Amino acid sequence: MTKVLITATRWGHISIARSIKEVVEKKYQTELANIEVEPFSKVSYHLIYKFVPNLFKYVFLLSEVKIIKNLFNSYVERDYKVKLDAIIKRQKPDIVINVYFAFDSSLESLRKKYNFRLINVLADPWTFSRILISKKGENLTFDKYSWRKLKSYEPKAKGSPAGWFTEKKYYEVAGKDQKTIRKKLGLTPDMFTLCVVSGSEGTFNVFKILSTLLNSKYKMQVLILCGNNNSMLKVIKTLKTLSEKIKGPNIIGVPYTESMQYYLKASDLVIGKAGPNTLFESVATLTPFFAISHISGQEDGNLDIIRRYGIGFVEENPRRATKKLKSIIENPESLDKFRKNLENMSDYCEGSEKRLLEILKN
C-alpha cells in the first residue's frame, strides 16, 4: 500500500494537517509528524502574535527579498533537515504532504535522497510570498485566483487549486439545531450569542470591542475563545465578574478546546482575528465572521476573501468596529443575508476532500 507522510507543526498548521489525514487515511497508509519548531521562532512568533501582530507586515515584506529567503532556508535547514531525515528514513513514505513552509527547503533536498513525491500545501489562502512556494514539489492552493497568483510569482511551479482543508467535525454540526447545542454548552437557548476568537495563541487585539459588549444594554452571551493564552483567560474571568456587577452580558472564557465546532455553531456571529482556519471553520458551521484583527502581511488575503465572497464583515478601526457591532446586536436579522454565500463557500471547501484524493491518485 502507498505510504503517505504528512509533515506539520503547531499553530494552525496542525489543524490543516489533521483534516488532510482524515481524508488521506481512507485510501492510504498515513502518518502525521507534528514537528516542534526551533525555540527562537516559537518565542518570537508568540510575542508578536499576542501583542503586536502588525509587525508581521515587515517580516512578510522581508521574506520577498531573495537573499533573505536564502538565509532563512539555510537557517531552518540546520534544525529541521536532521529531524525530517530521521522521520523519512523510518517511515519510508511514497508521498510527503507538507503543511509548514519552513520544512520545504529541507524536504526538497531530501526528495533526491529518498525519491518521494512532494506535495506542498499553502497554509495561507490568498496571501503569497515566494518563501511559501515549492519549486520542486506540487503546490496546492485555495482556489483558481490563488493559483493564478502563485503562477505569477513562479511561472514554472506545479500544482493545482484544492480548496481549504477543514476537519469534518465542523461540517457535521452545520445542520444541527443551534438551541440544542446551546443547552449542551450550558447557555441560554434563545439569547443572542457572540463568539470572540483570538487565534490559537490568543491575541489581545480582540479586546478592542469588549468595552462595547460590557456597555451593551441588550441581553446576550459572549463566548471568548482564548486558545492557549492562559493570561487572557485570567483577564476574561475578571471581566466576567465586572460584567455581573453592572448587569452586563454573560461573559464566558473558554480555554483551548478540541470542541470548538460547538461554540461556533452555538453563535450568531463569530468576531475576532481573521486567521484562515478559524475563518473557514466558521464557514463550515455556516456562521458569519466579523474580522476586527489579523496578522498584517500574512493574513491580508483573508480580509479580501471575506469581502469578495460576502461571508461577513471587515472593520479593524476600533471606533467603526464597535459601531458596526452595536448595529448587528440591535438588528441580528441583518446576518441572514450571509446564509447563501456561506453555504456556497462551505460546499466548495468540503469538496477539497474529493480534489485531494484525485490529486493523489494522479
N, C-alpha and C positions, 0 to 999 in steps of 0.2 A: 504494500500500500504506500502511496505517495505520502511523504512526511512534510509537514508544514511547521515552521518555527515562526512565532510572532515575537518581535522584539519591541519593548516599550519601557517607559519609566513612570514615575509617579505623576502627580498633577492630572490634567485632563487626558493625557496620553493613555493611561492605563484603562480609562473608561472606553476609549475608542478600541483599544486592543481587546478588551473583554467582549465587546459587541462583535468584533470580527471573529473571535474564537467561537462564539455561539453559532456563527454561520459555517465556518470552515470545518469544524469538528463533525458536522453532519456527514461529510463526504471524505474527510482525510484524517489521518493520524496527526493530531495537533498538539503542540506545546506552546505555552506562553512564558517568555522570560521577562520578568519585571526587574530591570537592572537599576540599581541605585545610582543617581547622578553623583559626580565628584563634589566634594564639600564646598569649594568656592562658589560654584554655580548655584548650588542649593541655597546657601546662606544669602548670597546677593539677590537671587531671584525672590526669595521670601520677603526680604526687607523692602525691595522696590514694589513688589506686588501688593503688599499690605498697606504701605504708607504713601508712596509716590509713583503710582502706575504710569503717570505721564512721562516719566523719564525713559520709558521703554522706546519712545519715539526716536531718541538719539541712538540707542543701541541698534534699533532696527535700520536706521539710515547708514550706520557704520558697516552693517553686515553686507551692504551693497557694494562696498569697496573690495576689489579683487584681492588686494594684499591682506586685508583684514580677514576675508574668508579663508585664505590660505593659512594665515597664522592661527585662526580658530580651529581649522581642521587638524593642524599639526598638534595643537594643544590638547584637543579632546581625544585624539588617537592615542596619546600617551597613556590615558587612563582606560579607554573603552576597548581598544583593539585586543588587548590581552584577555579581558573578560569575555568578549564576544567569540574570540578564537576558541577558548575553552568550552563554551556552550555549544558552538557549532561542531566542534570535534566530537563532543559527547553525543549530541542529538542526531548528527548526520542528516540534516534536512535536505529535501529536494527543492523546497521553496522557502525563502525567508521573506516575511512581510514585516517591514519596518515602519513603526509609527513615530519614532523620535528622530528628528533631523540630525542631531549630534552624533548618531551612530552611523550615518550614511557613508561617510568617507571611509570608515573602518570596514564596513560591510562591502563596499565596492572593492577594496583591496583584498578582503578575504574571499570574495567571489571567485577570483582567479585561482586561489589555492584549493577551494573545496567544490567548485563547479556547481553552485546552486543558482536557481532563478531568484532574482532580487526584485521585490515589489515595494515601492516607497509610497506610503500613504501620507499625503499632505494634510497636516493637522490644523491648517487654517483655511477656511473655505474660499474667501475672496481676497485675502491679503498675501502678497507674494514678495519673496526675497530670493535671490539666486542661491542663497545658502540652504533653502528648503528643497531644492530640486536635485534629483539624482540624474546624472548624465549617463550612467551605465545601467541603471535599473529602469523598471517601468513605473511611471508616476500615476497615481490615482488622485484625481481632483474632484471637487464637489459637483460641478456642473459644466455645461458647454462653455459658458462665459469664462470660468476659471481655467478651463483647458486652453482656450484661445490666448488667455493672458499668459499662461505658462509658456506656450509656444512662442510668444513674442519675446520672452526672456531667453529661452533656449530652443531655437528652431528645430534642432535635431533630437530633442527629447522624445522618449517613447512613453506610451501610456494611454489613458482614456478617462472620461468622466465616470464617476461611480456612485455619486450621492454622498450622504453623510451616514456614518455608522453609529447607530444608537441602540442600546440594549433593548431587547424585546419587551422587557417588563414595562417600559414606558408606553409602548403601543397597546399593551394588553389592558391598561387601566383606562384608556381613552373612552371606551364605551360603557364603563361602569357608572353607577349612579353617584353623583357628587355628594349628595346629602348622606348617603350610607357611608361613604369614605370619611366624611367629616365626623360622623358619630364614632367610627372606629378609632379616630385620632383624638377623641375627647373634645371635639369642637362643637360649637353651636351649629346645628344643621342649616338654619335659614338665615345666617348672618353673612354679610359681605366679607369676603376673606381675601387678604392680600398676602402674597408670599414674597419676601425680600431675600434675594440671593446675592451672595458676596463672593462666589467662586470657591474653588477647592481649598484655597488657603485663607479665605475670609478677608477681603479688603475693606478697610474702614471708610472708603469713599462713599459707601452706600448710606452712611449716616446723614448725608445732606438732606434727606427727605423725612427724617424721623421727627423733626420739630412739627412738621405739618400733621403727621399722624397723631402725635401727642395732643395737639391742639384741636383736633377734629371733633366736631360736635356729633358726628354720625357714629352709630353703633357699628363696630367692625372688629374683626380679629386679625391680628398681624403675625404671621409666621416669619421669623427671621432665621434663615439657614446660615449658620456660622462656619461651615466647613471645618477645617482643622484648627481654627483660631480660637483657642480657649480664652484668650484675653477678651475677645469680642463677646464671647458667651457671658463672661462675668459682667461686662458693661450692660448687656441686654437685661440681665437679672435686676440690675439697679434701675434701669428704665422701666421695667415691669412694675416694680414697687412704686415708682413715681407716678406712673400712669394709673395705678389703682387708687392712689391718694387723690388724684384730681378727676377721678371717674372718667378716664380716657379709654382708649381701645384696649382690648385684651391682647397684650404683647407676649408672644411665646418664643423663647430662644430655643433653637434646635441645633444640637451638636452634629458633627459629621454622621451621616446616616446612609445605609445602603437601601433605605426605603423611600428615597427622595421622590419617587414617582407618585406616591400617595399625597404628599404635601403639595406637589404641583397640580395634581388633578383636583384636590380639595379647594384650590384657589380660583378666584375670578380673574385675577391678574397676577403675573409674575413681574417683579420690578427689581432692578439692580444692575450688576455688572454683566455686560454682554459677552460673556465667554461663549465660544461656539457650542460646546457640549450642553451647557445649561439652556442656551437658546433652542437647540434642536430637540432637547428633552422636553422642553415646554411645548414645542410644536407637536411632538408625538402625543402628548396628553391633550392637545387641542386647546391650550391655554395661551392667550395673547401675552406678549412680552413688552415691557416698558424699559428701555435702556437708559440708565442715568449715569453710567460709568463704563469705561472699557480700558484695556491696556493700549495706550497710544502707540500707533505704528502697527503693532502685531494684530490688533483686533479692529482696526478701522473698517475693514470689509464687512464685519458683522453688522455694523450700523447700516451700511448700504443695503445689505440683504433685507433687514427689517423694513426699510423704506421701500425698496424695489418690489418686494413680494407682498407688501401690505399685511404683515403678521404682528404688528404692534406699533409702539411709539418710540421715538428717539428724542430725548431732550436732556442734555448734560448741564445746562445752566441751572444752578440751584433755584433761583427765583422762578424761572419759567417752568422748571420741572415740578415744583410744588404747586404752582398754579394749575398745571395740567392734571396733576394727581387729584387735586381738590375737585376739579370738574368731573373727573371719572368717578370719584366716590359719590358725588352728588347725583350722577347720571350713569349708573352701572350698565344700563341698556346700550350705552354707546359702544360697548365692547362687542356687541353682537355682529357688527359689520366685518369683523375679522374671521368669522367662523369658516366661510367657504375657502378663503385663502389658506387658512391653517390646515384644512382638510387636504387641499391640493398639495401643499408642501409636505405634509405628513405622508401622503401616498407616494410622492417622489422619493423621499428618503427611505421609506420602508422597502422600496424597490431596490435599494442598494444590495440587499442580500442576493437577489437573483443576478444582478450585474456582476458581483464579485465571483460567484460560482462560475459564471460564463467566462470571466477573465481567467480564472484558474484552469478551467477545462481547456482553454485555447492555448 
